[in-house]
């Protein structure tokens, strides 16, 4: 390669390099700039030497240049990876990363500042994304902390401020019910009052479970295998039968200890049976079974009736979902949500199969090693 060809190649490399080149006088006047930078800025190459570096910088870029880049050059003679914003010919901003070095003459005086510029549009977008993600994470932590405080206040209000007045009402109803002087009409009113207090307590317990399950870390269960599960389930069946004229066919074959929270399993069974009473075909029996296999415990509730639509099936275990219910049926729509949370707390699973023949809810959980009392957080 001849000297002339080499010189032309070097000139072409300078002018069309994949980065921008700037040479500045000590006062910031542009001495030389390559065509790449001119193209980026949308300016004619010959227009750049008529400008200063400050003409090319945005307001923020001028501040960064004066307060960081220039002082660092004075101190150490070079700087690397300084973020700047240039102004293009149409006034838009062009994010760049600048590396700069000073050249000094034989006497040590500042002669020329050479700056290499690299486009940083993608990098700046990535950095902004990181900042946004950091801010969102911080806000999420703050929101989580505030939600935890609100949750505790909410549970405290339900657990104390509402249940205490109801307890007083319940005690008053009990005292009235013991009076022999009540008329038949008075006895009926007291009975209705007692039922209302019981229902209000049940609703509060459901909402407390919602708060623990949805707003908190899940329900807490106290496992124990030192009890017989079948009598507890028979009691649940008797309680549900007392409130309906529906036939409930129960079949229990629990041949192994089931380390579970007996109160929560009774609640799960009661909610499933109440759901079958509410949604099953009125003239058909409800089939309730509980049994153990070698390593699993199963509890199923089945009823005849219209199949559950697919769109409703996807929401069955969501809180406040009630599906198609009659106006006379009361409730918040938390029963199946609580069932699901109890299943999760036991490391178990809920399955629903619904067809023209029947709708069957099945709870299954592994048989764990029997322990006297183990507290598990679901």
C-alpha positions as a Markdown table, in Angstrom:
| # | Residue | x | y | z |
|---|---|---|---|---|
| 1 | Unk | 0.0 | 0.0 | 0.0 |
| 2 | Unk | 1.4 | 3.4 | -1.0 |
| 3 | Unk | 1.7 | 6.3 | 1.4 |
| 4 | Unk | -1.0 | 8.1 | -0.6 |
| 5 | Unk | -3.4 | 5.2 | -0.3 |
| 6 | Unk | -2.6 | 4.7 | 3.4 |
| 7 | Unk | -3.3 | 8.4 | 4.0 |
| 8 | Unk | -6.6 | 8.2 | 2.1 |
| 9 | Unk | -7.6 | 5.1 | 4.1 |
| 10 | Unk | -6.8 | 6.9 | 7.4 |
| 11 | Unk | -8.7 | 9.9 | 6.4 |
| 12 | Unk | -11.7 | 7.7 | 5.4 |
| 13 | Unk | -11.4 | 5.9 | 8.8 |
| 14 | Unk | -11.5 | 9.2 | 10.6 |
| 15 | Unk | -14.4 | 10.7 | 8.7 |
| 16 | Unk | -16.6 | 7.5 | 8.6 |
| 17 | Unk | -15.7 | 5.8 | 11.8 |
| 18 | Unk | -18.5 | 4.2 | 13.8 |
| 19 | Unk | -18.1 | 6.9 | 16.4 |
| 20 | Unk | -18.0 | 10.7 | 16.5 |
| 21 | Unk | -14.7 | 12.6 | 16.7 |
| 22 | Unk | -14.2 | 16.1 | 18.0 |
| 23 | Unk | -11.1 | 18.2 | 18.4 |
| 24 | Unk | -11.6 | 21.4 | 20.6 |
| 25 | Unk | -9.4 | 24.4 | 21.3 |
| 26 | Unk | -8.8 | 25.3 | 25.0 |
| 27 | Unk | -11.8 | 27.7 | 24.8 |
| 28 | Unk | -14.1 | 24.9 | 23.6 |
| 29 | Unk | -14.2 | 26.0 | 19.9 |
| 30 | Unk | -14.6 | 23.1 | 17.5 |
| 31 | Unk | -11.4 | 22.8 | 15.5 |
| 32 | Unk | -12.3 | 19.6 | 13.7 |
| 33 | Unk | -15.2 | 17.0 | 13.6 |
| 34 | Unk | -15.8 | 13.9 | 11.5 |
| 35 | Unk | -18.6 | 13.3 | 9.1 |
| 36 | Unk | -20.1 | 10.6 | 11.3 |
| 37 | Unk | -20.8 | 13.1 | 14.0 |
| 38 | Unk | -22.2 | 15.6 | 11.5 |
| 39 | Unk | -24.6 | 12.9 | 10.2 |
| 40 | Unk | -25.8 | 12.0 | 13.7 |
| 41 | Unk | -26.5 | 15.7 | 14.4 |
| 42 | Unk | -28.1 | 16.3 | 11.0 |
| 43 | Unk | -25.6 | 19.1 | 10.2 |
| 44 | Unk | -23.3 | 19.9 | 7.3 |
| 45 | Unk | -19.7 | 18.9 | 8.1 |
| 46 | Unk | -18.5 | 22.4 | 7.3 |
| 47 | Unk | -21.0 | 23.9 | 9.8 |
| 48 | Unk | -19.4 | 22.2 | 12.9 |
| 49 | Unk | -16.1 | 24.2 | 12.9 |
| 50 | Unk | -18.1 | 27.4 | 13.2 |
| 51 | Unk | -19.5 | 26.2 | 16.6 |
| 52 | Unk | -18.3 | 25.6 | 20.1 |
| 53 | Unk | -18.9 | 22.4 | 22.1 |
| 54 | Unk | -21.5 | 24.3 | 24.1 |
| 55 | Unk | -23.6 | 24.8 | 21.0 |
| 56 | Unk | -23.8 | 21.0 | 20.6 |
| 57 | Unk | -24.8 | 20.3 | 24.2 |
| 58 | Unk | -28.2 | 20.3 | 25.8 |
| 59 | Unk | -28.7 | 22.3 | 29.0 |
| 60 | Unk | -28.1 | 19.3 | 31.1 |
| 61 | Unk | -25.1 | 18.3 | 28.9 |
| 62 | Unk | -23.5 | 21.8 | 29.4 |
| 63 | Unk | -23.9 | 21.4 | 33.2 |
| 64 | Unk | -22.2 | 17.9 | 33.0 |
| 65 | Unk | -19.5 | 19.2 | 30.8 |
| 66 | Unk | -18.7 | 22.2 | 33.0 |
| 67 | Unk | -19.0 | 20.5 | 36.4 |
| 68 | Unk | -17.5 | 17.1 | 35.7 |
| 69 | Unk | -15.9 | 16.5 | 32.3 |
| 70 | Unk | -13.8 | 19.7 | 32.1 |
| 71 | Unk | -12.6 | 19.7 | 35.7 |
| 72 | Unk | -11.6 | 16.0 | 35.5 |
| 73 | Unk | -9.6 | 16.8 | 32.3 |
| 74 | Unk | -7.8 | 19.6 | 34.1 |
| 75 | Unk | -6.9 | 17.2 | 37.0 |
| 76 | Unk | -6.0 | 14.0 | 35.3 |
| 77 | Unk | -5.8 | 14.8 | 31.5 |
| 78 | Unk | -8.4 | 12.3 | 30.5 |
| 79 | Unk | -11.9 | 11.1 | 31.4 |
| 80 | Unk | -14.0 | 8.0 | 30.3 |
| 81 | Unk | -17.6 | 7.2 | 29.9 |
| 82 | Unk | -19.2 | 10.5 | 30.6 |
| 83 | Unk | -22.9 | 10.6 | 29.7 |
| 84 | Unk | -23.9 | 13.7 | 27.7 |
| 85 | Unk | -26.9 | 14.8 | 25.6 |
| 86 | Unk | -26.2 | 16.4 | 22.3 |
| 87 | Unk | -28.7 | 18.6 | 20.4 |
| 88 | Unk | -29.4 | 17.6 | 16.8 |
| 89 | Unk | -30.3 | 20.0 | 14.0 |
| 90 | Unk | -34.0 | 19.6 | 14.7 |
| 91 | Unk | -33.6 | 20.2 | 18.4 |
| 92 | Unk | -34.0 | 16.6 | 19.6 |
| 93 | Unk | -31.6 | 15.1 | 22.1 |
| 94 | Unk | -29.0 | 12.5 | 21.1 |
| 95 | Unk | -27.7 | 10.5 | 24.1 |
| 96 | Unk | -23.9 | 9.8 | 23.9 |
| 97 | Unk | -21.0 | 8.5 | 26.0 |
| 98 | Unk | -17.9 | 10.6 | 25.8 |
| 99 | Unk | -14.2 | 9.7 | 26.3 |
| 100 | Unk | -11.9 | 12.7 | 26.3 |
| 101 | Unk | -8.2 | 13.4 | 26.5 |
| 102 | Unk | -6.1 | 16.6 | 26.5 |
| 103 | Unk | -3.0 | 17.1 | 24.3 |
| 104 | Unk | -0.4 | 19.5 | 25.7 |
| 105 | Unk | 2.4 | 21.3 | 23.9 |
| 106 | Unk | 6.1 | 21.1 | 24.8 |
| 107 | Unk | 5.7 | 23.7 | 27.5 |
| 108 | Unk | 2.9 | 21.7 | 29.1 |
| 109 | Unk | 0.2 | 24.2 | 28.1 |
| 110 | Unk | -3.2 | 22.9 | 27.1 |
| 111 | Unk | -3.2 | 22.6 | 23.3 |
| 112 | Unk | -6.2 | 20.5 | 22.1 |
| 113 | Unk | -9.0 | 18.4 | 23.7 |
| 114 | Unk | -9.9 | 15.3 | 21.7 |
| 115 | Unk | -13.3 | 13.7 | 22.3 |
| 116 | Unk | -14.6 | 10.4 | 21.1 |
| 117 | Unk | -18.4 | 10.0 | 21.2 |
| 118 | Unk | -20.5 | 6.8 | 21.1 |
| 119 | Unk | -24.3 | 6.6 | 20.6 |
| 120 | Unk | -25.9 | 5.6 | 23.9 |
| 121 | Unk | -29.6 | 5.5 | 23.0 |
| 122 | Unk | -30.1 | 1.9 | 23.9 |
| 123 | Unk | -27.9 | 2.1 | 26.9 |
| 124 | Unk | -29.7 | 5.1 | 28.2 |
| 125 | Unk | -33.1 | 3.4 | 27.7 |
| 126 | Unk | -31.7 | 0.4 | 29.6 |
| 127 | Unk | -30.5 | 2.6 | 32.5 |
| 128 | Unk | -33.8 | 4.4 | 32.6 |
| 129 | Unk | -35.5 | 1.0 | 32.8 |
| 130 | Unk | -33.3 | 0.0 | 35.7 |
| 131 | Unk | -34.1 | 3.2 | 37.5 |
| 132 | Unk | -37.8 | 2.7 | 36.9 |
| 133 | Unk | -37.6 | -0.9 | 38.1 |
| 134 | Unk | -35.7 | 0.2 | 41.2 |
| 135 | Unk | -38.3 | 2.9 | 42.0 |
| 136 | Unk | -41.1 | 0.4 | 41.4 |
| 137 | Unk | -39.5 | -2.1 | 43.7 |
| 138 | Unk | -39.0 | 0.5 | 46.4 |
| 139 | Unk | -42.7 | 1.6 | 46.0 |
| 140 | Unk | -43.7 | -2.1 | 46.2 |
| 141 | Unk | -41.8 | -2.5 | 49.5 |
| 142 | Unk | -43.4 | 0.6 | 50.9 |
| 143 | Unk | -46.8 | -0.5 | 49.7 |
| 144 | Unk | -46.3 | -3.9 | 51.1 |
| 145 | Unk | -45.3 | -2.4 | 54.5 |
| 146 | Unk | -48.4 | -0.2 | 54.4 |
| 147 | Unk | -50.6 | -3.2 | 53.4 |
| 148 | Unk | -49.2 | -5.2 | 56.3 |
| 149 | Unk | -50.1 | -2.4 | 58.7 |
| 150 | Unk | -53.6 | -2.1 | 57.2 |
| 151 | Unk | -54.0 | -5.9 | 57.4 |
| 152 | Unk | -53.1 | -5.9 | 61.1 |
| 153 | Unk | -55.5 | -3.0 | 61.7 |
| 154 | Unk | -58.2 | -4.7 | 59.7 |
| 155 | Unk | -57.8 | -8.0 | 61.5 |
| 156 | Unk | -57.8 | -6.2 | 64.9 |
| 157 | Unk | -61.0 | -4.4 | 64.1 |
| 158 | Unk | -62.7 | -7.7 | 63.1 |
| 159 | Unk | -61.2 | -9.7 | 65.9 |
| 160 | Unk | -61.9 | -7.2 | 68.7 |
| 161 | Unk | -64.0 | -4.2 | 67.8 |
| 162 | Unk | -66.7 | -6.3 | 66.1 |
| 163 | Unk | -66.6 | -9.6 | 67.9 |
| 164 | Unk | -66.8 | -8.1 | 71.4 |
| 165 | Unk | -70.1 | -6.3 | 70.8 |
| 166 | Unk | -71.4 | -9.5 | 69.2 |
| 167 | Unk | -70.3 | -11.5 | 72.3 |
| 168 | Unk | -72.3 | -9.1 | 74.5 |
| 169 | Unk | -75.3 | -9.5 | 72.3 |
| 170 | Unk | -75.0 | -13.2 | 72.4 |
| 171 | Unk | -74.8 | -13.2 | 76.2 |
| 172 | Unk | -77.9 | -11.0 | 76.3 |
| 173 | Unk | -79.8 | -13.4 | 74.0 |
| 174 | Unk | -78.7 | -16.4 | 76.1 |
| 175 | Unk | -80.0 | -14.6 | 79.2 |
| 176 | Unk | -83.3 | -13.8 | 77.5 |
| 177 | Unk | -83.7 | -17.4 | 76.3 |
| 178 | Unk | -83.5 | -18.6 | 79.8 |
| 179 | Unk | -86.4 | -16.6 | 81.1 |
| 180 | Unk | -89.6 | -18.6 | 81.6 |
| 181 | Unk | -91.8 | -15.5 | 81.3 |
| 182 | Unk | -91.3 | -15.1 | 77.6 |
| 183 | Unk | -94.3 | -15.5 | 75.4 |
| 184 | Unk | -94.3 | -17.8 | 72.4 |
| 185 | Unk | -93.7 | -14.7 | 70.1 |
| 186 | Unk | -90.9 | -13.6 | 72.4 |
| 187 | Unk | -89.2 | -17.0 | 72.3 |
| 188 | Unk | -89.4 | -16.9 | 68.5 |
| 189 | Unk | -87.8 | -13.4 | 68.4 |
| 190 | Unk | -85.0 | -14.4 | 70.8 |
| 191 | Unk | -84.4 | -17.5 | 68.7 |
| 192 | Unk | -84.1 | -15.4 | 65.6 |
| 193 | Unk | -81.8 | -13.0 | 67.4 |
| 194 | Unk | -79.5 | -15.9 | 68.4 |
| 195 | Unk | -79.4 | -17.1 | 64.8 |
| 196 | Unk | -78.5 | -13.6 | 63.6 |
| 197 | Unk | -75.7 | -13.3 | 66.2 |
| 198 | Unk | -74.4 | -16.8 | 65.1 |
| 199 | Unk | -74.5 | -15.8 | 61.5 |
| 200 | Unk | -72.7 | -12.5 | 62.1 |
| 201 | Unk | -70.0 | -14.3 | 64.0 |
| 202 | Unk | -69.7 | -16.8 | 61.1 |
| 203 | Unk | -69.4 | -13.9 | 58.6 |
| 204 | Unk | -66.7 | -12.3 | 60.7 |
| 205 | Unk | -64.7 | -15.5 | 60.8 |
| 206 | Unk | -65.0 | -15.9 | 57.1 |
| 207 | Unk | -63.7 | -12.3 | 56.5 |
| 208 | Unk | -60.9 | -13.0 | 59.0 |
| 209 | Unk | -59.9 | -16.0 | 57.0 |
| 210 | Unk | -60.0 | -13.9 | 53.9 |
| 211 | Unk | -57.7 | -11.4 | 55.5 |
| 212 | Unk | -55.3 | -14.1 | 56.6 |
| 213 | Unk | -55.4 | -15.9 | 53.3 |
| 214 | Unk | -55.6 | -13.1 | 50.7 |
| 215 | Unk | -53.9 | -10.2 | 52.5 |
| 216 | Unk | -51.5 | -12.2 | 54.7 |
| 217 | Unk | -49.3 | -15.2 | 54.4 |
| 218 | Unk | -52.1 | -17.8 | 54.3 |
| 219 | Unk | -54.1 | -19.6 | 57.0 |
| 220 | Unk | -52.3 | -21.2 | 59.9 |
| 221 | Unk | -53.1 | -24.8 | 60.8 |
| 222 | Unk | -52.3 | -26.7 | 63.9 |
| 223 | Unk | -51.7 | -30.3 | 62.8 |
| 224 | Unk | -52.5 | -33.2 | 65.1 |
| 225 | Unk | -53.1 | -36.9 | 64.6 |
| 226 | Unk | -54.2 | -37.7 | 68.1 |
| 227 | Unk | -57.9 | -37.7 | 67.4 |
| 228 | Unk | -60.5 | -39.6 | 65.3 |
| 229 | Unk | -61.5 | -37.6 | 62.3 |
| 230 | Unk | -64.7 | -39.6 | 61.5 |
| 231 | Unk | -66.7 | -38.5 | 64.5 |
| 232 | Unk | -65.8 | -34.8 | 63.7 |
| 233 | Unk | -67.0 | -35.2 | 60.2 |
| 234 | Unk | -70.2 | -37.0 | 61.4 |
| 235 | Unk | -70.9 | -34.0 | 63.6 |
| 236 | Unk | -70.4 | -31.7 | 60.6 |
| 237 | Unk | -73.0 | -33.7 | 58.6 |
| 238 | Unk | -75.4 | -33.6 | 61.5 |
| 239 | Unk | -75.1 | -29.8 | 61.7 |
| 240 | Unk | -75.7 | -29.3 | 58.0 |
| 241 | Unk | -78.6 | -31.8 | 58.1 |
| 242 | Unk | -80.2 | -29.7 | 60.8 |
| 243 | Unk | -80.4 | -26.7 | 58.6 |
| 244 | Unk | -81.8 | -28.4 | 55.4 |
| 245 | Unk | -84.2 | -31.1 | 54.3 |
| 246 | Unk | -81.7 | -32.5 | 51.8 |
| 247 | Unk | -80.5 | -36.1 | 52.2 |
| 248 | Unk | -76.8 | -36.4 | 52.9 |
| 249 | Unk | -75.3 | -39.8 | 52.4 |
| 250 | Unk | -72.0 | -40.1 | 54.3 |
| 251 | Unk | -69.4 | -42.8 | 54.0 |
| 252 | Unk | -66.2 | -42.8 | 55.9 |
| 253 | Unk | -63.3 | -45.2 | 55.6 |
| 254 | Unk | -60.4 | -43.5 | 57.4 |
| 255 | Unk | -58.0 | -46.3 | 58.1 |
| 256 | Unk | -54.9 | -44.3 | 59.0 |
| 257 | Unk | -54.1 | -41.4 | 61.3 |
| 258 | Unk | -54.5 | -38.1 | 59.5 |
| 259 | Unk | -52.2 | -35.4 | 60.8 |
| 260 | Unk | -54.3 | -32.3 | 60.1 |
| 261 | Unk | -56.0 | -29.4 | 61.8 |
| 262 | Unk | -59.3 | -30.9 | 62.9 |
| 263 | Unk | -61.1 | -27.6 | 63.1 |
| 264 | Unk | -60.0 | -26.5 | 59.7 |
| 265 | Unk | -60.9 | -29.9 | 58.1 |
| 266 | Unk | -64.3 | -29.6 | 59.7 |
| 267 | Unk | -64.7 | -26.1 | 58.3 |
| 268 | Unk | -63.6 | -27.3 | 54.8 |
| 269 | Unk | -66.2 | -30.2 | 54.9 |
| 270 | Unk | -68.9 | -27.8 | 56.2 |
| 271 | Unk | -68.3 | -25.3 | 53.5 |
| 272 | Unk | -68.3 | -28.0 | 50.7 |
| 273 | Unk | -71.6 | -29.5 | 52.1 |
| 274 | Unk | -73.2 | -26.0 | 52.4 |
| 275 | Unk | -72.1 | -25.3 | 48.8 |
| 276 | Unk | -73.8 | -28.6 | 47.6 |
| 277 | Unk | -77.0 | -27.7 | 49.5 |
| 278 | Unk | -77.0 | -24.2 | 47.8 |
| 279 | Unk | -76.3 | -25.3 | 44.3 |
| 280 | Unk | -77.3 | -29.0 | 44.0 |
| 281 | Unk | -80.5 | -30.3 | 42.6 |
| 282 | Unk | -83.1 | -30.1 | 45.5 |
| 283 | Unk | -84.5 | -33.6 | 45.1 |
| 284 | Unk | -81.2 | -35.5 | 44.9 |
| 285 | Unk | -79.0 | -36.7 | 47.7 |
| 286 | Unk | -75.6 | -35.2 | 48.5 |
| 287 | Unk | -72.9 | -37.8 | 48.7 |
| 288 | Unk | -70.1 | -37.2 | 51.2 |
| 289 | Unk | -67.1 | -39.5 | 51.7 |
| 290 | Unk | -63.8 | -39.4 | 53.4 |
| 291 | Unk | -61.2 | -42.1 | 53.2 |
| 292 | Unk | -57.4 | -42.9 | 53.3 |
| 293 | Unk | -55.2 | -44.7 | 50.8 |
| 294 | Unk | -51.6 | -45.8 | 51.5 |
| 295 | Unk | -50.3 | -42.2 | 51.3 |
| 296 | Unk | -53.2 | -39.9 | 50.8 |
| 297 | Unk | -56.3 | -38.6 | 52.6 |
| 298 | Unk | -59.4 | -37.8 | 50.4 |
| 299 | Unk | -62.6 | -35.9 | 51.2 |
| 300 | Unk | -65.2 | -35.6 | 48.5 |
| 301 | Unk | -68.6 | -34.0 | 48.2 |
| 302 | Unk | -70.8 | -34.7 | 45.2 |
| 303 | Unk | -74.3 | -33.6 | 44.1 |
| 304 | Unk | -76.5 | -33.7 | 41.1 |
| 305 | Unk | -77.5 | -30.6 | 39.3 |
| 306 | Unk | -76.6 | -28.4 | 36.4 |
| 307 | Unk | -72.9 | -28.5 | 35.5 |
| 308 | Unk | -70.7 | -25.6 | 36.4 |
| 309 | Unk | -70.0 | -23.4 | 33.3 |
| 310 | Unk | -66.3 | -23.3 | 32.3 |
| 311 | Unk | -66.1 | -19.5 | 32.9 |
| 312 | Unk | -67.5 | -19.9 | 36.4 |
| 313 | Unk | -65.3 | -23.0 | 37.2 |
| 314 | Unk | -62.2 | -20.8 | 36.6 |
| 315 | Unk | -63.3 | -18.4 | 39.4 |
| 316 | Unk | -64.8 | -20.9 | 41.9 |
| 317 | Unk | -62.1 | -20.5 | 44.5 |
| 318 | Unk | -61.8 | -16.7 | 44.1 |
| 319 | Unk | -63.1 | -14.6 | 47.0 |
| 320 | Unk | -66.6 | -13.1 | 46.7 |
| 321 | Unk | -67.5 | -15.2 | 43.7 |
| 322 | Unk | -71.0 | -16.6 | 44.2 |
| 323 | Unk | -71.9 | -17.8 | 40.7 |
| 324 | Unk | -75.7 | -18.2 | 40.0 |
| 325 | Unk | -77.4 | -18.1 | 43.4 |
| 326 | Unk | -80.9 | -17.3 | 44.5 |
| 327 | Unk | -81.6 | -14.0 | 46.2 |
| 328 | Unk | -82.7 | -15.8 | 49.3 |
| 329 | Unk | -79.2 | -17.4 | 49.7 |
| 330 | Unk | -77.0 | -15.4 | 52.0 |
| 331 | Unk | -73.3 | -15.2 | 52.1 |
| 332 | Unk | -70.2 | -13.3 | 51.0 |
| 333 | Unk | -69.0 | -15.8 | 48.5 |
| 334 | Unk | -66.0 | -16.8 | 50.6 |
| 335 | Unk | -66.8 | -20.4 | 51.3 |
| 336 | Unk | -64.9 | -22.0 | 48.5 |
| 337 | Unk | -62.1 | -19.5 | 48.7 |
| 338 | Unk | -61.6 | -20.6 | 52.4 |
| 339 | Unk | -61.8 | -24.2 | 51.3 |
| 340 | Unk | -58.9 | -23.6 | 48.9 |
| 341 | Unk | -56.9 | -21.8 | 51.5 |
| 342 | Unk | -57.4 | -24.7 | 54.0 |
| 343 | Unk | -56.3 | -27.1 | 51.3 |
| 344 | Unk | -53.1 | -25.1 | 50.6 |
| 345 | Unk | -52.3 | -24.8 | 54.3 |
| 346 | Unk | -52.3 | -28.6 | 54.6 |
| 347 | Unk | -50.1 | -29.0 | 51.5 |
| 348 | Unk | -53.2 | -30.4 | 49.7 |
| 349 | Unk | -55.1 | -29.8 | 46.6 |
| 350 | Unk | -58.7 | -29.1 | 45.5 |
| 351 | Unk | -60.1 | -30.7 | 42.3 |
| 352 | Unk | -63.5 | -30.0 | 40.7 |
| 353 | Unk | -65.2 | -32.2 | 38.2 |
| 354 | Unk | -68.6 | -31.1 | 36.8 |
| 355 | Unk | -70.7 | -32.8 | 34.2 |
| 356 | Unk | -74.4 | -33.4 | 33.4 |
| 357 | Unk | -74.3 | -36.3 | 35.9 |
| 358 | Unk | -72.8 | -34.7 | 38.9 |
| 359 | Unk | -70.5 | -32.0 | 40.3 |
| 360 | Unk | -67.8 | -33.4 | 42.6 |
| 361 | Unk | -65.3 | -31.5 | 44.8 |
| 362 | Unk | -62.3 | -33.5 | 46.0 |
| 363 | Unk | -59.8 | -32.5 | 48.6 |
| 364 | Unk | -56.7 | -34.5 | 48.8 |
| 365 | Unk | -53.6 | -34.2 | 51.1 |
| 366 | Unk | -50.6 | -36.4 | 51.8 |
| 367 | Unk | -50.6 | -38.5 | 54.9 |
| 368 | Unk | -47.6 | -37.1 | 56.9 |
| 369 | Unk | -45.9 | -38.6 | 59.9 |
| 370 | Unk | -48.3 | -38.3 | 62.8 |
| 371 | Unk | -47.1 | -35.7 | 65.3 |
| 372 | Unk | -48.7 | -34.6 | 68.6 |
| 373 | Unk | -49.0 | -30.9 | 67.5 |
| 374 | Unk | -47.2 | -29.2 | 64.6 |
| 375 | Unk | -47.9 | -25.6 | 63.6 |
| 376 | Unk | -47.8 | -25.0 | 59.8 |
| 377 | Unk | -48.2 | -21.7 | 58.0 |
| 378 | Unk | -50.0 | -22.2 | 54.7 |
